[in-house]
Amino acid sequence: MTGGDQSSLVRTAADLLEVGSVHTIDLARQVLGLAGHVGAASAAVFELLGTDPRFRVDKEGMWSLDPDVVPLGAPLDTVRFAVVDVETTGGASWRGHRVTDISIVEVLGGEIVSEYESLVNPGRGIPPMITALTGITTDMVQGAPYFDHIADDISARLRGRVFVAHNATFDWGFVTSELQRATGDSLDVPQLCTVRMTRRLVPELRRRNLDVVTRHFGIDIHARHRAHGDALATARVLLRLLDEAKGRGIEDLSTLQWYLERRRQRKRFDPEQFSLELPGYEPRRRG
């Protein structure tokens, strides 16, 4: 079953269940076209829907849509994602440390549609250990704009988008702190973290730093620990993760956010649950 096929099958199942509860056997027949061995058909339904948070099943084998799941939101292909990376002077923003390099890569409809980058004068020296990591020196940023000078442009590139970063808490903290300092306004947009997305959508990866995740997806980073290189790589990771989400039948932003926040739990499949007296089917009983 390909990712695209799975996505359309999940959507078909959701459409059926919007009308009312449906038994596993009927889902197997109407969604998967399986009318043979009841146990195998039932197992296939659990394979399709078993980890999807939108679906629930009771002990009688009746499936329904979870009423607590948020309603469908904007289709993922129509959402504008602003993928952000910043380099800083090394300490916490609340201790007065500042951004030295920022990049915003916009993703829309499965493609990268725009790229922005700028060095930033932090108004303070850059520690040698940070220079060793990023290659950014105090001399390099002397002629760069202060964040105040680019704040309106940054704000315009983020508003109306979903803020995305690898370890989003870090980048969000610095960007919002700089914007608050420069403009007095706070930024209120949805956020996605590609570390969290990887944890849920690629659970086989035990480590999830950007080097590991890009290696897993075969993505090159053209300038590691520079804002543009890391943001561009993260944008490409996001595209792959959105494909993974769609392969699970997640086609809109609200469901994706719900899925990332909800604890993963596979619905239990018990073959005895489906030992039904159906025409042409002789149930197997335990001795």
C-alpha positions as CSV (number, residue, x, y, z in Angstrom):
1,M,0.0,0.0,0.0
2,T,1.6,3.2,-1.1
3,G,1.5,6.4,0.9
4,G,-0.8,8.1,-1.6
5,D,-3.1,5.1,-1.7
6,Q,-3.2,4.9,2.1
7,S,-4.0,8.6,2.4
8,S,-7.0,8.2,0.0
9,L,-8.2,5.1,1.8
10,V,-8.1,6.8,5.2
11,R,-10.1,9.7,3.7
12,T,-12.7,7.2,2.4
13,A,-12.9,5.6,5.8
14,A,-13.4,9.1,7.5
15,D,-16.1,10.0,5.0
16,L,-18.0,6.7,5.8
17,L,-17.7,7.3,9.6
18,E,-18.9,10.8,9.4
19,V,-22.4,9.3,8.7
20,G,-22.2,6.9,11.7
21,S,-20.3,4.0,13.2
22,V,-19.3,1.1,10.9
23,H,-18.2,-2.4,11.8
24,T,-14.7,-3.5,11.0
25,I,-15.9,-6.1,8.4
26,D,-17.9,-3.5,6.6
27,L,-15.0,-1.1,6.6
28,A,-12.8,-3.8,5.1
29,R,-15.4,-4.5,2.4
30,Q,-16.2,-0.9,1.6
31,V,-12.8,0.8,2.0
32,L,-10.4,-1.9,1.2
33,G,-12.5,-4.1,-1.1
34,L,-11.7,-7.2,1.1
35,A,-14.6,-9.7,1.3
36,G,-12.6,-12.9,1.9
37,H,-11.2,-14.2,5.2
38,V,-12.7,-12.1,8.0
39,G,-9.6,-12.2,10.2
40,A,-7.3,-11.0,7.5
41,A,-9.7,-8.3,6.4
42,S,-10.1,-7.1,10.0
43,A,-6.3,-7.1,10.5
44,A,-5.9,-4.9,7.4
45,V,-8.4,-2.3,8.8
46,F,-6.3,-2.1,12.0
47,E,-3.2,-1.8,10.0
48,L,-4.7,1.2,8.1
49,L,-6.4,3.0,11.0
50,G,-4.8,1.5,14.1
51,T,-2.5,4.5,15.0
52,D,-4.6,7.3,13.6
53,P,-5.9,9.5,16.5
54,R,-9.0,10.4,14.6
55,F,-10.4,6.9,14.7
56,R,-11.5,4.8,17.6
57,V,-12.9,1.2,17.9
58,D,-14.9,-0.4,20.6
59,K,-14.9,-4.0,21.9
60,E,-17.6,-4.9,19.4
61,G,-15.5,-3.9,16.5
62,M,-17.5,-0.8,15.7
63,W,-15.4,2.1,14.4
64,S,-16.2,5.8,14.8
65,L,-14.6,9.2,14.5
66,D,-13.2,10.5,17.8
67,P,-15.5,13.5,18.7
68,D,-12.7,15.1,20.7
69,V,-10.4,15.4,17.7
70,V,-10.2,19.0,16.3
71,P,-12.2,19.6,13.1
72,L,-10.4,19.5,9.8
73,G,-8.4,22.6,9.2
74,A,-6.5,24.1,6.3
75,P,-5.2,21.5,3.8
76,L,-1.5,21.1,4.2
77,D,-0.9,21.9,0.5
78,T,-2.4,25.4,1.0
79,V,-0.5,26.2,4.2
80,R,2.4,28.7,4.1
81,F,5.3,27.4,6.3
82,A,8.0,29.8,7.3
83,V,11.1,27.6,8.2
84,V,13.4,29.6,10.4
85,D,16.9,29.2,11.7
86,V,19.0,31.7,13.8
87,E,22.5,31.8,15.0
88,T,23.2,33.7,18.1
89,T,25.9,35.0,20.5
90,G,25.6,31.8,22.4
91,G,23.7,32.3,25.6
92,A,20.0,32.7,26.5
93,S,17.9,35.5,25.0
94,W,16.7,36.5,28.5
95,R,20.3,37.0,29.5
96,G,20.8,39.6,26.7
97,H,22.2,37.4,24.0
98,R,21.3,38.3,20.5
99,V,20.8,37.0,17.0
100,T,23.8,37.2,14.6
101,D,22.3,35.4,11.6
102,I,18.8,34.7,10.5
103,S,17.2,32.9,7.6
104,I,13.5,32.2,6.6
105,V,12.7,29.7,3.9
106,E,9.0,29.6,2.8
107,V,7.4,26.3,1.8
108,L,4.0,26.2,0.0
109,G,2.4,23.4,-1.9
110,G,5.2,21.0,-1.6
111,E,7.9,23.4,-2.8
112,I,10.3,26.0,-1.5
113,V,8.9,29.3,-2.8
114,S,11.2,31.9,-1.3
115,E,14.4,32.3,0.7
116,Y,15.7,35.1,3.0
117,E,18.9,35.5,4.9
118,S,20.8,38.2,6.7
119,L,23.6,38.7,9.1
120,V,22.6,40.7,12.1
121,N,24.7,43.1,14.2
122,P,24.1,41.9,17.8
123,G,25.6,45.0,19.3
124,R,28.0,42.9,21.3
125,G,31.0,40.6,20.7
126,I,30.8,37.1,19.5
127,P,32.6,34.6,21.8
128,P,35.4,32.6,20.2
129,M,33.7,29.2,20.7
130,I,30.6,30.5,18.8
131,T,32.9,31.7,16.0
132,A,34.5,28.3,15.9
133,L,31.1,26.7,15.5
134,T,29.4,29.1,13.0
135,G,32.4,30.8,11.3
136,I,30.7,34.2,12.1
137,T,33.1,36.7,13.6
138,T,32.5,40.1,15.3
139,D,34.2,41.8,12.3
140,M,31.7,40.1,9.9
141,V,28.7,41.6,11.6
142,Q,30.0,45.1,12.1
143,G,28.5,46.3,8.9
144,A,25.3,44.2,9.1
145,P,22.0,45.7,10.0
146,Y,20.8,45.7,13.6
147,F,17.7,43.6,14.1
148,D,15.6,46.8,14.5
149,H,16.4,47.6,10.9
150,I,15.0,44.3,9.5
151,A,12.3,43.7,12.1
152,D,9.4,44.8,9.9
153,D,10.6,42.6,7.0
154,I,11.0,39.6,9.4
155,S,7.6,40.2,10.9
156,A,6.0,40.4,7.4
157,R,7.7,37.1,6.4
158,L,6.3,35.3,9.5
159,R,2.8,36.6,9.8
160,G,0.1,34.4,8.3
161,R,2.6,31.5,8.2
162,V,3.3,28.5,10.4
163,F,6.6,29.0,12.2
164,V,8.8,25.9,11.7
165,A,12.2,25.2,13.1
166,H,14.3,22.2,14.2
167,N,14.0,22.5,18.0
168,A,11.5,25.3,17.5
169,T,11.5,26.5,21.1
170,F,15.0,27.9,20.7
171,D,14.5,29.8,17.4
172,W,11.0,30.9,18.5
173,G,12.4,32.3,21.7
174,F,15.1,34.4,20.0
175,V,12.9,35.6,17.1
176,T,10.0,36.7,19.3
177,S,12.4,38.3,21.8
178,E,14.1,40.3,19.1
179,L,10.7,41.4,17.6
180,Q,9.4,42.4,20.9
181,R,12.5,44.5,21.6
182,A,12.4,46.1,18.2
183,T,8.7,46.7,17.6
184,G,7.0,46.2,21.0
185,D,4.6,43.7,19.2
186,S,4.3,40.0,19.9
187,L,4.1,37.3,17.2
188,D,1.1,35.0,17.3
189,V,1.3,32.3,14.7
190,P,1.1,28.5,14.8
191,Q,4.3,26.6,15.4
192,L,5.7,23.3,14.3
193,C,8.9,21.6,15.5
194,T,10.6,19.2,13.0
195,V,12.2,17.4,16.0
196,R,8.8,16.6,17.4
197,M,7.5,15.7,13.9
198,T,10.4,13.3,13.4
199,R,9.7,11.7,16.8
200,R,6.2,10.9,15.8
201,L,6.5,10.3,12.1
202,V,9.9,8.6,11.9
203,P,9.9,6.7,15.3
204,E,12.8,4.4,14.2
205,L,15.3,7.3,14.5
206,R,16.7,7.2,18.0
207,R,18.5,10.5,17.6
208,R,16.8,13.5,15.9
209,N,19.4,16.2,15.6
210,L,19.6,17.9,12.2
211,D,22.6,15.9,11.0
212,V,20.9,12.6,11.8
213,V,17.6,13.6,10.2
214,T,19.1,15.0,7.0
215,R,21.3,11.9,6.7
216,H,18.2,9.7,7.0
217,F,16.4,11.6,4.2
218,G,19.5,11.9,2.0
219,I,19.5,15.7,2.3
220,D,22.8,17.7,2.1
221,I,23.4,20.7,4.3
222,H,25.4,23.2,2.2
223,A,26.5,25.3,5.2
224,R,26.1,23.7,8.6
225,H,25.6,26.1,11.6
226,R,24.9,29.0,9.3
227,A,21.3,30.2,9.3
228,H,20.6,29.8,5.6
229,G,22.2,26.4,5.3
230,D,20.3,25.0,8.3
231,A,17.0,26.6,7.4
232,L,17.2,25.3,3.8
233,A,18.0,21.8,5.1
234,T,15.1,22.0,7.6
235,A,12.7,23.1,4.9
236,R,13.6,20.0,2.9
237,V,13.2,17.9,6.0
238,L,9.8,19.5,6.5
239,L,8.7,18.5,3.0
240,R,9.7,14.9,3.6
241,L,7.9,14.9,7.0
242,L,4.7,16.3,5.4
243,D,4.9,13.4,2.9
244,E,5.1,11.0,5.9
245,A,2.1,12.7,7.5
246,K,0.1,12.5,4.3
247,G,1.0,8.8,4.1
248,R,-0.8,8.4,7.4
249,G,-3.9,10.1,6.1
250,I,-3.1,13.4,7.7
251,E,-4.1,16.0,5.2
252,D,-4.8,19.2,7.2
253,L,-2.9,21.3,9.7
254,S,-5.3,20.9,12.6
255,T,-5.1,17.1,12.4
256,L,-1.3,17.2,12.1
257,Q,-1.0,19.4,15.2
258,W,-3.4,17.0,17.1
259,Y,-1.4,14.0,15.9
260,L,1.9,15.4,17.1
261,E,0.5,16.3,20.6
262,R,-1.4,13.1,21.2
263,R,0.2,10.1,22.7
264,R,0.8,7.3,20.1
265,Q,-1.4,4.3,20.9
266,R,-2.2,1.5,18.5
267,K,-5.7,0.1,18.7
268,R,-5.6,-3.5,19.9
269,F,-6.5,-6.2,17.3
270,D,-8.0,-9.3,18.8
271,P,-8.9,-12.0,16.2
272,E,-11.5,-13.4,18.6
273,Q,-13.3,-10.1,18.4
274,F,-14.2,-10.9,14.8
275,S,-15.3,-14.5,15.1
276,L,-18.6,-13.7,13.5
277,E,-21.2,-16.1,12.2
278,L,-21.1,-14.8,8.6
279,P,-22.1,-16.7,5.5
280,G,-19.2,-18.8,4.2
281,Y,-17.1,-18.2,7.3
282,E,-16.5,-20.8,9.9
283,P,-15.0,-19.1,13.1
284,R,-12.0,-20.7,14.7
285,R,-12.4,-21.2,18.4
286,R,-9.7,-21.7,20.9
287,G,-9.6,-25.1,22.5
